[in-house]
Amino acid sequence: MALTDLPLEDLDVPARPAARGGGRGWAWAAFGVGALVLVPVLALAWQAAQGSAGLWGHLWAYVLLPSLGQTAVLLIGVGAMVTVLGTAMAWLVAAHDFPGRRMLEWALLLPLAVPTYIIAYVYLDLLHPLGPVQGAMRAVLGIDSPRDFHLPDIRSMTGAVILLGLVLYPYVYLPVRAMFVMQAANLLEAGHMLGCSRRALFARLALPLARPAIAVGASLALMETLNDIGASEFLGVRTLTVSVYTTWVTRSDLPGAAQIALVMLVVVAGLVALERIARRRRRFAGSARRWRPVAPVRLSGARGWAALVIGLIPVTLGFAAPALWLGIKAFERIHNAGISAQLLIEARNTLLISAVATVVVLIGGLIVAFAARLFPGLAMAGTSRLASLGYAMPGTVVALGVLVPVAGLDRIIDAGAQSLLGQATGLLLIGSGAALVYAYFVRFLAISIGSIEAGFTQIPRALDHAARSLGHGASSSFRRVHLPLTRPALAAAALLVFVDTMKELSATLLLRPLNFETLATHLYGEAARGTYEEGAIAALAIVAAGIVPVILLARLGHRGGHGTN
């Protein structure tokens, strides 16, 4: 009988560490993975220390203060918008029943498929004074000249807050909706019996219970806002991320860029701390035997259709309108000029670098997750958290931290090759794309670890003990038991990592080899030149790829919802 054929329901036994004679190699490998994530942070601090005191004073007065101010305003604005919009949409679909509700539940996730730089790219074209929206408005009003009628410029802080909020609100919507669905009906019924109206029940009971979920979702949205470089630059907002890029690339000031990047790490640490504080002492208990889910209130007639229209507004603005416009522009481009050979090369580059990075990230995630299963103690738990650190760091910070050690290693390899072989290698690691893969590894390792650990939790510990009793060591049981049983989790992790690497702009923009363009950097270049129609095909391809994990996420959420409804 194969190990995986054993009856799982009767094999759940208490967890205990792996036998001390086996699995040591997995532990050391996990420590190595954690060290690879920590190296860019240490390198960043070392590089920042190379800057002079006078340089820091100049950066503080002329770069950091303006950038900090604009970053703070952007974070506050986006945080407020995603919290209000995400919570409102979650309450709408969780607590009410109306025509189209089931469709709206998953449609509200679709804006996640649109990267922030693409939403800015599209609306800059749509809302241009000579674009289709303002042109149609002037035609209706009978006005010929844009000078006589035009909308406020979308290139502003207000425009950035609105556009980023329209894309990032699902980070709040998803966990808050789950929290609303899981709330016990008897709690709300008790409040209703005490004389609370439906509005008061939301404000005084449902909303306070959902605060931990709101804190988690909002912190994720704010970290994505801090990571953004394309949308902020396109819309004229000088954030810390944009300042790192301009200080490094435009001014060739690597120590100054590292100092700004360290300030960004402080901001990230502050966001994480705020999220932890918001969830502190928020513990709620109830009787599992008496628990039952909330029954949604039926909205019929005009109220039901009004609820559907309200729910479709963020879906339309955050996904449908940009996707439709990209489809129109891509069709026009293909019809008039076809698909250029250069774009096909860029698509190949994108698929190749994303595939390589996905394999590397999955290997790292498997090592850390399996080592944590073998040795469920504080050391491995800390290693797992350390290895997940990169996901909280903006791509620009990761790229800057990766550049320093990789460039140093390139110099060592080049000197060794010249000494031994009389042949210079140049920037071997940076020029081959290895540095970019390393940055992806640091940035997205947390996704792999989280998905694989979730898969491991579905495997009873008794299978580990049965494998050892049959003479299999850690590596053998991994190949024969754990790897086959975690294939669904591996597939989900691979999909998420692959799509995220396709969409990543900040690290790709800074670490790509010379004459190596991806779909994301192609789109950035076209938008920077103002030739929006040239980048429509690349933007549409990125959005189409982003829809796949959103559909997977919606299916998982739909199953969870059925489990509670």
C-alpha positions in Angstrom: 0.0 0.0 0.0 1.3 3.5 -0.9 1.6 6.0 1.9 -0.8 8.4 0.1 -3.4 5.6 0.1 -3.7 5.5 3.8 -7.1 6.7 5.3 -6.5 10.3 6.2 -9.4 10.8 8.5 -8.0 8.4 11.1 -4.3 9.6 11.0 -4.4 13.0 12.7 -1.9 12.9 15.5 -0.1 15.6 17.5 2.7 17.4 15.7 6.3 16.8 16.9 9.6 17.8 15.4 11.3 15.6 12.9 13.8 13.0 14.2 17.0 14.7 15.1 18.9 12.5 12.7 17.1 13.6 9.6 16.0 16.8 7.9 19.0 18.8 9.0 19.8 19.7 5.4 16.3 21.1 5.0 16.8 23.4 8.0 20.2 24.7 6.8 18.7 25.2 3.4 15.9 27.2 4.9 18.4 29.3 6.9 20.1 30.0 3.6 16.9 31.1 1.9 16.3 33.5 4.8 19.8 34.8 4.5 19.2 35.5 0.7 16.3 37.7 1.7 18.2 39.5 4.4 21.2 40.3 2.3 19.5 43.1 0.2 18.4 44.8 3.4 21.9 44.7 4.9 23.4 45.8 1.6 21.0 48.7 1.5 22.0 49.9 4.9 25.7 49.6 4.0 25.2 51.5 0.8 23.3 54.3 2.6 26.2 54.6 5.0 28.5 55.5 2.1 26.7 58.8 1.7 28.2 61.9 3.3 26.4 64.0 6.0 26.2 66.9 3.6 24.4 64.6 1.1 21.9 63.6 3.7 21.1 67.3 4.5 20.6 68.0 0.9 18.3 65.0 0.4 16.3 65.9 3.5 15.7 69.4 2.5 15.1 69.1 -1.2 14.0 65.5 -1.8 12.8 63.7 1.3 10.6 66.3 2.8 8.6 67.0 -0.4 8.4 63.3 -1.1 7.4 62.3 2.4 4.6 64.9 2.4 3.2 63.8 -0.9 3.6 60.1 0.0 1.7 60.7 3.3 -1.1 62.5 1.6 -1.4 59.8 -1.0 -1.4 57.0 1.6 -4.0 58.8 3.7 -6.3 59.4 0.7 -6.0 55.9 -0.8 -6.4 54.4 2.7 -9.6 56.3 3.3 -11.0 55.5 -0.2 -10.2 51.8 -0.1 -11.6 51.5 3.4 -14.9 53.2 2.6 -15.4 51.6 -0.8 -14.2 48.1 0.1 -16.3 48.0 3.3 -19.4 49.5 1.7 -19.3 46.9 -1.2 -18.7 44.1 1.3 -21.7 45.0 3.3 -23.8 45.5 0.2 -23.2 41.9 -1.1 -23.0 40.2 2.3 -26.0 41.7 4.0 -28.4 42.1 1.1 -29.9 40.0 -1.6 -30.8 41.6 -5.0 -30.8 40.8 -8.7 -27.2 40.1 -9.9 -25.8 39.7 -6.4 -23.9 36.5 -7.1 -22.4 37.9 -10.2 -21.4 41.1 -8.3 -19.7 39.1 -5.6 -16.9 38.0 -7.9 -17.0 40.9 -10.3 -16.0 43.3 -7.5 -12.6 41.5 -7.5 -11.9 42.2 -11.1 -10.0 45.6 -10.6 -7.2 43.5 -9.0 -6.4 42.3 -12.5 -5.5 45.9 -13.5 -2.0 47.1 -12.3 -1.9 50.6 -10.9 0.3 51.9 -13.7 -2.2 50.6 -16.3 -5.2 52.3 -14.7 -3.2 55.6 -14.8 -2.1 54.9 -18.4 -5.7 54.3 -19.6 -7.3 57.3 -17.8 -4.6 59.7 -19.0 -5.8 58.8 -22.5 -9.5 58.6 -21.8 -9.6 61.9 -19.9 -7.2 63.9 -22.0 -8.7 67.3 -23.2 -8.7 65.9 -26.7 -9.8 62.4 -25.6 -13.1 60.7 -26.0 -14.7 61.6 -22.7 -14.2 65.3 -22.9 -14.8 65.3 -26.6 -18.2 63.6 -26.1 -19.1 66.1 -23.3 -18.3 69.1 -25.5 -20.3 67.6 -28.4 -23.4 67.2 -26.2 -23.0 70.8 -24.9 -22.3 72.2 -28.3 -18.8 73.5 -27.5 -16.1 73.2 -30.1 -12.9 74.3 -28.3 -11.2 72.6 -25.3 -10.4 76.0 -24.1 -14.0 76.8 -23.5 -14.7 73.6 -21.6 -12.4 71.0 -20.0 -12.4 68.8 -16.9 -9.8 69.2 -14.1 -6.5 67.7 -15.0 -6.3 64.0 -13.9 -2.5 64.6 -13.3 -3.0 65.6 -9.7 -3.0 64.1 -6.2 -6.8 63.8 -6.3 -6.6 61.9 -9.5 -3.9 59.6 -8.1 -6.0 58.9 -5.0 -9.2 58.1 -7.0 -7.5 55.9 -9.6 -5.4 53.9 -7.1 -8.4 53.5 -4.8 -10.5 52.1 -7.7 -7.9 49.4 -8.3 -6.9 48.6 -4.7 -10.3 48.5 -2.9 -10.6 44.7 -3.4 -7.8 44.2 -0.8 -10.3 45.5 1.8 -13.5 44.1 0.1 -12.3 40.5 0.1 -11.5 40.0 3.9 -14.2 42.3 5.1 -16.9 40.5 3.0 -15.7 37.2 4.5 -15.9 38.7 8.0 -19.4 39.9 7.4 -20.5 36.6 6.0 -19.1 34.7 9.0 -20.7 37.0 11.6 -23.3 35.1 13.6 -26.9 35.9 12.9 -27.9 35.7 16.6 -25.6 38.7 17.4 -27.3 40.9 14.8 -30.7 39.6 15.9 -30.0 40.4 19.5 -29.1 44.0 18.4 -32.3 44.2 16.5 -34.3 43.1 19.5 -32.7 45.9 21.5 -34.1 48.4 19.1 -31.2 49.0 16.7 -32.0 49.9 13.1 -30.3 48.2 10.2 -28.0 51.2 9.9 -27.2 51.2 13.6 -26.5 47.4 13.5 -23.9 48.1 10.8 -22.3 51.0 12.6 -22.3 49.7 16.2 -21.9 45.9 15.7 -20.9 44.7 12.3 -18.3 47.4 11.6 -16.4 47.0 14.9 -16.3 43.3 14.5 -14.8 43.7 11.0 -12.0 46.1 12.1 -9.3 43.4 12.1 -10.2 42.5 8.5 -10.3 46.2 7.5 -6.9 46.7 9.0 -5.3 43.8 7.2 -6.9 44.8 3.8 -6.1 48.5 4.1 -2.4 47.8 5.1 -2.0 45.6 2.0 -3.5 48.3 -0.2 -1.2 50.9 1.3 1.9 48.8 0.7 0.8 48.4 -2.9 0.4 52.2 -3.1 3.9 52.6 -1.7 5.3 50.1 -4.2 3.7 51.9 -7.2 6.0 53.9 -9.4 4.3 54.1 -12.8 0.9 55.6 -11.8 2.5 58.1 -9.4 5.0 59.3 -12.0 2.4 59.5 -14.8 0.0 61.5 -12.6 2.7 63.9 -11.3 2.9 62.7 -7.7 6.4 62.7 -6.4 6.4 59.8 -3.9 9.3 58.2 -2.1 9.4 55.5 -4.8 9.6 58.0 -7.6 12.3 59.8 -5.7 14.4 56.6 -5.3 14.2 56.0 -9.0 15.1 59.6 -10.1 17.9 59.8 -7.5 19.4 56.6 -8.7 18.9 56.6 -12.5 18.7 60.3 -13.3 21.2 61.7 -10.8 23.4 58.6 -10.6 23.4 58.9 -6.8 23.3 55.4 -5.5 24.0 56.3 -1.8 21.3 58.9 -1.9 18.8 56.5 -3.4 19.7 54.0 -0.7 19.1 56.5 2.1 15.6 57.3 0.6 15.0 53.6 0.3 15.7 53.1 4.0 13.2 55.8 4.8 10.7 53.8 2.8 11.5 50.7 4.9 10.7 52.8 8.0 7.3 53.7 6.4 6.6 50.1 5.6 7.5 49.1 9.2 5.1 51.8 10.4 2.3 50.4 8.2 2.8 46.9 9.5 2.9 48.2 13.1 -0.3 50.1 12.6 -2.0 47.0 11.3 -0.9 45.0 14.3 -2.0 47.7 16.7 -5.4 47.9 15.0 -5.9 44.2 15.5 -4.5 44.1 19.1 -6.9 42.8 21.7 -9.6 42.3 19.0 -10.7 38.8 20.1 -14.3 37.7 19.8 -15.8 34.4 21.0 -19.1 32.8 20.4 -20.8 29.4 20.7 -20.0 27.2 17.7 -23.1 25.1 18.4 -25.5 28.0 18.2 -23.7 29.8 15.3 -25.4 30.4 12.0 -24.6 32.8 9.2 -26.3 36.1 8.6 -29.4 35.9 6.4 -29.2 38.7 3.7 -32.1 41.2 3.5 -34.1 40.9 0.3 -34.1 44.1 -1.8 -36.8 43.9 -4.5 -38.0 46.2 -7.2 -36.3 49.6 -7.6 -34.2 49.2 -4.5 -32.7 45.9 -5.7 -31.8 47.3 -9.1 -30.4 50.4 -7.5 -28.1 48.2 -5.3 -26.9 46.4 -8.4 -26.1 49.7 -10.2 -24.2 51.0 -7.1 -22.2 47.8 -7.0 -21.3 48.0 -10.7 -19.9 51.5 -10.5 -16.5 50.5 -9.0 -16.4 47.5 -11.3 -17.0 49.6 -14.4 -14.6 52.4 -13.5 -11.9 50.1 -12.1 -12.0 47.3 -14.7 -14.7 47.3 -17.4 -14.0 50.8 -18.8 -10.1 50.4 -18.9 -10.3 46.9 -20.3 -12.8 47.9 -23.0 -10.7 50.9 -24.0 -7.5 48.8 -24.2 -9.4 46.3 -26.3 -10.5 49.0 -28.7 -7.0 50.5 -29.0 -5.4 47.2 -29.3 -7.8 46.2 -32.1 -7.1 49.5 -33.9 -3.3 49.0 -33.6 -3.4 45.4 -34.9 -5.8 46.4 -37.7 -3.7 49.3 -38.9 -0.1 48.1 -38.2 -0.3 44.5 -37.0 1.7 43.2 -34.1 5.3 44.4 -34.2 8.2 41.9 -34.1 9.6 43.9 -31.1 6.4 43.4 -29.1 6.6 39.6 -29.7 10.2 39.6 -28.5 9.1 41.5 -25.4 6.3 39.1 -24.8 8.8 36.2 -25.0 11.1 38.0 -22.6 8.3 38.5 -20.2 7.2 34.8 -20.3 10.8 33.6 -20.0 11.9 35.7 -17.1 8.6 35.1 -15.3 8.8 31.3 -15.8 12.4 31.2 -14.5 11.5 33.4 -11.5 8.4 31.2 -10.7 10.5 28.0 -10.6 13.1 29.6 -8.4 10.5 31.1 -6.0 8.6 27.8 -5.8 11.9 26.0 -4.9 12.6 28.5 -2.2 9.0 28.3 -0.8 9.1 24.5 -0.7 12.4 24.5 1.2 11.2 27.0 3.9 7.7 25.5 4.2 8.9 21.9 4.5 11.7 22.8 7.0 9.0 24.6 9.1 7.0 21.4 9.0 9.9 19.2 10.0 11.0 21.5 12.8 7.9 23.4 14.2 9.8 25.6 16.6 10.6 29.3 17.1 13.7 29.1 14.9 11.9 27.9 11.8 8.9 30.1 12.5 11.3 33.1 12.6 13.1 31.9 9.4 9.7 31.7 7.6 8.8 35.2 8.7 12.3 36.5 7.6 11.9 34.8 4.2 8.5 36.5 3.8 9.9 40.0 4.6 10.5 40.9 0.9 6.8 41.0 0.1 6.4 44.0 2.5 9.2 45.9 0.7 8.5 48.0 -2.4 10.0 46.7 -5.6 12.3 49.7 -5.9 13.8 49.0 -2.5 14.3 45.4 -3.3 16.0 46.3 -6.6 18.3 48.7 -4.9 19.2 46.2 -2.2 19.9 43.5 -4.8 22.0 45.7 -7.0 24.8 46.2 -4.4 25.7 42.6 -3.6 25.1 41.3 -7.1 27.3 44.1 -8.6 30.0 43.2 -6.0 29.8 39.6 -6.9 30.0 40.5 -10.6 33.2 42.4 -10.0 34.7 39.4 -8.1 33.8 37.0 -10.9 35.2 39.4 -13.5 38.5 39.8 -11.6 38.8 36.0 -11.1 38.1 35.4 -14.8 40.7 37.9 -15.9 43.3 36.5 -13.5 42.7 32.8 -14.3 41.5 32.9 -17.9 42.6 36.3 -19.2 39.1 37.0 -20.2 36.7 39.6 -18.8 33.1 38.6 -18.0 31.7 42.1 -17.4 28.4 42.3 -15.6 27.6 38.6 -15.9 24.9 38.4 -13.3 23.2 41.7 -14.1 23.6 41.3 -17.8 22.1 37.8 -17.8 19.0 38.7 -15.9 20.1 36.8 -12.8 19.9 39.9 -10.7 16.3 40.5 -11.8 15.3 36.9 -10.9 17.0 37.4 -7.5 14.8 40.5 -7.0 11.7 38.6 -7.9 12.8 35.8 -5.5 13.0 38.3 -2.6 9.9 40.1 -3.5 7.5 37.2 -4.1 8.8 34.4 -1.9 6.1 35.1 0.7 3.4 34.2 -1.8 5.0 30.8 -2.4 5.6 30.1 1.3 2.1 31.0 2.3 0.4 28.9 -0.4 2.6 25.9 0.2 2.2 26.1 4.0 -1.5 26.2 3.5 -1.2 23.0 1.4 0.9 21.3 4.0 -1.7 22.0 6.7 -4.1 19.7 4.8 -1.7 16.8 5.2 -2.1 14.9 8.5 1.1 14.7 10.6 0.5 10.9 10.9 1.7 10.5 7.3 5.1 11.9 8.3 5.3 9.5 11.2 4.2 6.6 9.0 6.8 7.4 6.4 9.6 7.4 9.1 8.3 4.1 10.5 8.7 2.6 7.0 12.3 3.8 6.9 11.9 6.9 4.7 13.9 10.0 5.6 12.8 13.6 5.3 13.8 13.9 1.6 12.3 10.6 0.7 9.0 11.3 2.4 8.9 14.8 0.8 9.2 13.2 -2.7 6.8 10.3 -2.1 4.2 12.0 0.2 4.3 15.7 0.5 5.1 16.8 -3.0 2.3 14.8 -4.7 -0.3 15.9 -2.1 0.6 19.6 -2.4 0.4 19.8 -6.2 -2.8 22.0 -6.1 -1.2 24.4 -3.7 2.0 24.5 -5.8 -0.1 25.2 -8.9 -1.9 28.1 -7.2 1.4 29.5 -5.9 3.0 29.2 -9.4 0.0 31.0 -11.0 0.1 33.9 -8.5 3.9 34.3 -8.7 4.0 34.1 -12.5 1.3 36.8 -12.9 2.9 39.0 -10.2 6.3 38.9 -11.9 4.6 39.7 -15.3 3.0 42.8 -13.7 6.0 43.9 -11.6 7.3 47.2 -12.9 9.5 48.8 -10.3 12.2 46.1 -9.9 12.1 45.2 -13.6 12.6 48.8 -14.6 15.7 49.1 -12.5 17.4 45.7 -12.9 16.6 44.6 -16.4 19.6 43.9 -18.6 20.5 46.3 -21.5 18.2 45.9 -24.5 15.9 43.6 -22.5 12.3 44.9 -22.4 9.2 43.2 -20.9 5.6 44.1 -21.5 5.5 46.2 -18.4 8.6 48.2 -19.2 7.4 48.6 -22.9 4.2 50.0 -21.6 6.0 52.4 -19.2 8.2 53.7 -22.0 5.2 54.3 -24.3 3.3 56.1 -21.6 6.3 58.2 -20.7 6.5 59.3 -24.4 2.8 59.9 -24.5 2.2 57.3 -27.3 -0.6 55.6 -25.5 -2.0 53.7 -28.5 1.4 52.0 -29.0 1.3 50.3 -25.6 -2.4 49.2 -25.7 -1.5 45.6 -26.8 1.0 45.1 -24.0 -1.4 46.6 -21.4 -4.2 44.4 -22.6 -2.0 41.3 -22.4 -1.0 42.1 -18.8 -4.6 42.7 -17.8 -5.7 39.4 -19.5 -3.0 37.5 -17.5 -4.1 39.2 -14.3 -7.7 38.0 -14.7 -6.6 34.4 -14.3 -5.7 34.5 -10.5 -8.6 36.8 -9.9 -11.0 34.1 -11.2 -9.2 31.6 -9.0 -9.6 33.8 -6.0 -13.3 34.4 -6.8 -13.9 30.7 -7.1 -12.3 30.0 -3.7 -14.2 32.9 -2.2 -17.5 31.6 -3.7 -16.9 28.2 -2.2 -16.3 29.7 1.1 -19.4 31.8 0.8 -21.5 28.7 0.0 -20.0 27.1 3.0 -21.5 29.8 5.2 -24.7 30.8 3.4 
